[in-house]
Amino acid sequence: MPYRRLPNTDNARLRALQTALSKGKEIPPFKLAFTQKSFQKARAFLTRFEKAIILHKQAQSRQVENNKEYQKVLKKVRLFISHFIQVMNMAIARAELSSSARNAFGMNENDKALPLLISEKDIIHWGEKLIDGESVRILQGQTPITNPTIAVVKVRYEQFLEAHRFQQILKKKNSFALEELSAFRNETNEIILNIWNEVESSYKDLPDNLKRERAKEYGLVYIYRKNEKDQMTFLDSGQKETG
């Protein structure tokens, strides 16, 4: 015996409501397989649910689209920070700078390795360290690091910070829209469940197969278990052979 499965995605919930409401508009109330009370409740609710879905999709789409440009800015600032540190290390290797220059940037004097620049947190940390440290060195009259200069690094870093803040705003808006949408789900499930129960109750005196066929017209979904699918496949193949 196949079992009934309620929608488990927002799009499936939306389709279930729309299908039931379309039947409510096509069929006179006295012939409808679910009550007018349920019909009116679903119709009033659908507009709010549709709006929540649209707002979430818009927020999600904007975050995804903006992320493409954001990743370019992130990649560029990571490159400039990395190059600045590499240039400093090469200058130290050529004895043009003292190894103590690393101390100004919060690095170990003898640490020749590049710091981790994987996460956005890493970029923010080291961007700030380089800008502050080089400013102090220059004020002290020490030789500035060039190609890139700290001024160029700072421009890229500030562009990154601005892009990062904006991306975080879009992320929060997307999260808020998702929370708003999630708040509707329990009520949506209750409305659909109530309609489906009323539909099945209306057709309870019909044979099971016919009852399911009529109910499907209202959006009800029935799932066959694996052994039932195998049995149906076997029966179908047998009918074709005898035919």
C-alpha positions in Angstrom: 0.0 0.0 0.0 1.6 3.3 -1.1 1.9 6.0 1.6 1.1 9.6 1.5 4.0 12.0 1.6 3.7 15.6 2.7 5.8 18.3 0.9 9.3 18.7 2.3 10.5 21.7 0.4 9.1 25.3 0.1 8.5 24.9 -3.6 6.6 21.6 -3.1 4.5 23.3 -0.3 3.7 26.1 -2.7 2.7 23.7 -5.5 0.5 21.8 -3.0 -1.4 24.9 -2.0 -1.7 26.2 -5.5 -3.1 22.8 -6.8 -5.7 22.7 -4.0 -6.7 26.3 -4.6 -7.0 25.8 -8.3 -9.5 23.0 -7.7 -11.4 25.2 -5.3 -11.8 27.8 -8.1 -12.8 25.3 -10.7 -15.3 23.3 -8.7 -18.5 24.5 -7.0 -18.2 24.5 -3.2 -20.7 21.7 -2.7 -18.6 19.4 -5.0 -15.3 20.4 -3.6 -13.5 17.6 -1.7 -12.4 19.9 1.1 -14.3 22.5 3.1 -14.7 26.2 2.2 -13.2 27.1 5.6 -10.0 25.3 4.5 -10.2 26.9 1.1 -10.5 30.4 2.5 -7.7 29.9 5.0 -5.4 28.5 2.3 -6.2 31.4 -0.1 -5.5 34.0 2.6 -2.2 32.3 3.6 -0.9 31.7 0.1 -0.2 35.4 -0.7 2.0 35.8 2.5 3.8 32.5 1.8 4.5 33.4 -1.9 5.8 36.8 -0.8 8.2 35.2 1.8 9.5 32.8 -0.9 10.1 35.6 -3.4 11.9 37.8 -0.8 14.1 34.9 0.2 15.0 34.1 -3.4 15.8 37.7 -4.2 18.0 38.0 -1.1 19.8 34.8 -1.8 20.3 35.7 -5.5 21.7 39.1 -4.6 24.2 37.5 -2.1 25.3 34.9 -4.7 25.7 37.5 -7.5 27.6 39.9 -5.3 29.8 37.1 -4.1 31.3 36.8 -7.6 32.8 40.3 -7.5 33.6 39.9 -3.8 35.8 36.9 -4.5 37.7 38.9 -7.1 38.4 41.6 -4.5 39.4 39.0 -1.9 41.8 37.3 -4.3 43.4 40.6 -5.2 44.0 41.8 -1.6 45.4 38.4 -0.7 47.8 38.6 -3.6 49.0 42.1 -2.6 49.5 41.2 1.1 51.4 38.1 0.1 53.6 40.0 -2.3 54.4 42.7 0.2 55.6 40.0 2.7 57.5 38.2 0.0 59.3 41.4 -1.0 60.2 42.1 2.6 61.6 38.6 2.9 63.6 38.9 -0.2 65.0 42.3 0.9 66.1 40.6 4.2 67.7 37.7 2.3 69.7 40.3 0.3 70.7 42.0 3.5 68.9 45.2 2.4 66.7 45.0 5.5 67.4 43.6 8.9 65.5 40.5 9.9 64.2 42.6 12.8 62.0 44.4 10.3 59.6 41.4 10.7 59.0 42.4 14.3 57.2 45.6 13.2 54.5 43.4 11.6 54.0 41.1 14.5 56.1 38.3 13.0 58.9 36.3 14.5 62.3 37.7 13.5 63.5 34.4 12.1 60.2 33.2 10.6 60.7 33.2 6.8 57.4 31.5 6.0 54.4 33.4 4.7 51.5 33.6 7.3 48.3 31.9 6.6 46.1 34.0 4.3 43.2 31.5 3.9 40.2 33.0 5.7 38.8 36.5 5.6 39.8 36.8 9.2 43.4 36.1 8.2 43.2 38.9 5.6 41.8 41.4 8.0 44.4 40.5 10.6 47.5 40.7 8.4 46.3 43.7 6.3 46.0 45.7 9.5 49.3 44.4 10.8 51.2 45.4 7.6 49.6 48.9 7.3 50.2 49.7 11.0 53.7 48.2 11.0 55.0 49.9 7.9 53.6 53.2 9.0 55.6 52.9 12.2 58.8 51.9 10.3 58.5 54.9 7.9 58.0 57.3 10.8 61.1 55.9 12.4 63.0 56.7 9.2 63.5 53.1 8.1 63.6 52.1 4.4 60.1 51.6 3.0 59.2 48.4 1.3 58.3 48.9 -2.4 56.7 47.0 -5.2 54.1 47.0 -3.8 54.3 49.9 -1.4 52.1 49.9 1.7 50.0 52.7 0.1 49.0 50.4 -2.8 48.4 47.5 -0.3 46.2 49.9 1.8 44.1 50.8 -1.2 43.4 47.2 -2.0 42.8 46.4 1.7 40.3 49.2 2.1 38.5 48.1 -1.0 38.3 44.6 0.5 37.0 45.9 3.8 34.2 47.8 2.0 33.3 44.7 -0.1 33.5 42.5 3.0 31.1 44.7 4.9 28.6 44.8 2.1 28.8 41.1 1.6 28.1 40.6 5.3 25.0 42.9 5.0 23.7 40.8 2.1 24.4 37.6 4.1 22.4 38.9 7.1 19.5 40.0 4.8 19.5 36.5 3.3 19.5 34.9 6.7 16.7 37.1 7.9 14.6 36.3 4.8 15.2 32.6 5.4 14.1 32.9 9.0 11.0 34.7 7.9 10.3 32.0 5.4 11.0 29.2 7.9 8.5 30.7 10.3 5.7 30.0 7.8 6.6 26.3 7.3 4.7 24.8 10.3 1.5 26.7 9.4 1.9 25.7 5.8 2.3 22.1 6.7 -0.8 22.3 9.0 -3.0 23.8 6.2 -1.8 21.3 3.6 -2.3 18.4 6.1 -5.8 19.5 6.9 -6.8 19.8 3.3 -5.3 16.5 2.4 -7.1 14.8 5.3 -10.4 16.3 4.2 -9.9 15.2 0.6 -9.1 11.6 1.6 -12.1 11.7 4.0 -14.4 12.8 1.1 -13.2 9.8 -1.0 -13.1 7.3 1.8 -15.8 5.1 0.4 -14.1 4.7 -3.0 -11.8 1.8 -3.8 -8.2 2.5 -2.8 -6.9 3.0 -6.3 -9.7 5.3 -7.4 -9.5 7.2 -4.1 -5.8 7.9 -4.7 -6.4 8.9 -8.3 -9.1 11.4 -7.3 -7.0 12.7 -4.4 -4.0 13.2 -6.7 -6.0 15.8 -8.6 -5.9 17.9 -5.4 -2.2 17.6 -5.2 -1.8 14.7 -2.8 1.4 12.7 -3.3 1.6 8.9 -2.9 4.9 7.0 -2.7 5.3 3.4 -3.5 7.7 1.4 -1.3 10.5 -0.4 -3.1 8.9 -3.8 -2.9 5.6 -2.4 -4.2 7.5 -0.8 -7.1 9.2 -4.1 -7.9 5.9 -5.9 -7.8 4.2 -3.3 -10.1 7.2 -3.6 -12.6 6.8 -7.4 -12.5 3.0 -7.2 -13.1 3.5 -4.7 -16.0 6.1 -6.8 -17.7 3.8 -9.9 -17.3 0.9 -8.0 -18.9 3.1 -7.0 -21.9 4.3 -10.5 -22.5 0.8 -12.0 -22.4 -0.4 -9.1 -24.6 
